[in-house]
Amino acid sequence: MPHLTSTKTNTPSTDLRVGLGAPGFAHPLVAPAEWAEFTRPGTPLHWAVLNVADGPGARPDPHCLEAAGRLRNAGVRVLGHLDTSGVRTCGELVPEAYRYVDWYQVDGFLLDHCPVEHAALPEVRRTVTALRAIRDDAHIVLGHGTHPHPGYAENADQLVTFSGSWSDYRWSQVAEWTADYPPDRFCHLVHGVPGPHLEEALRIARWQGASTIWFTDRTDRGGRVDPWETLPGYWDEIVSRIGTGVSE
């Protein structure tokens, strides 16, 4: 288990500029306003994940194609969602990746539920190598949700090292090895963040060295709903705070 500490071993910076990474809205027919907001000029969005039907689906979806096209035309990186639950192999994931590229021209992939242990690293490495062969400039995000074995950092553009509730995030710790990498290698996804605590959450992300975040006041209601499917109630506020480079 990686050693954890409440601060990084290098000098932490609370003036770190952060941007947004959207882990996946509901279908564009269900959440049209959400998808439209991402094309608003000045939105500090690093990437948005497209999850058609627990993956790319069985056939092209015209609504998702339109939504993805609008984002890419607005300069937003679109990532295809690949679920690695159960340590799905490279052979299982690559066909889905091809469909994402062929149908939606995605710019990269989020490997959701990515394993964290060293034993699974070779298979993940094979998968990432294959994904880069499909699209050589693919942006690869490994969605661990917690700190994985440090070796994973050498195999992706970004790692999701926290995904969970505000009650856990506000007391979270950061692995010391992350200090060897720049903040743009790490993402934090936090649900249930109350509006009055938004600045505190941003301060934690900056302190721990994660430059891509998604904070929402939506909750998972005990695991019964997906908190990422809709915009946070304070969307305009968080865009304003991040877009203007507000720092502590």
Secondary structure, DSSP 4 states (H G I P E B T S, - for coil): ---EESS-SS---TT---EEEE--PSPTTT-HHHHHHTTSTT--EEEEEE-SSSSS-SS--HHHHHHHHHHHHTT--EEEEEE-TTT--HHHHHHHHHHHHHHH--SEEEEET---SGGGHHHHHHHHHHHHHHSTT-EEEEE-SS---GGGGGG-SEEEEEEEEHHHHTT--EEGGGGGS-GGGEEEEEE---GGGHHHHHHHHHHHT--EEEE-S---TTTTS-TTSS--TTHHHHHHHHHTT---
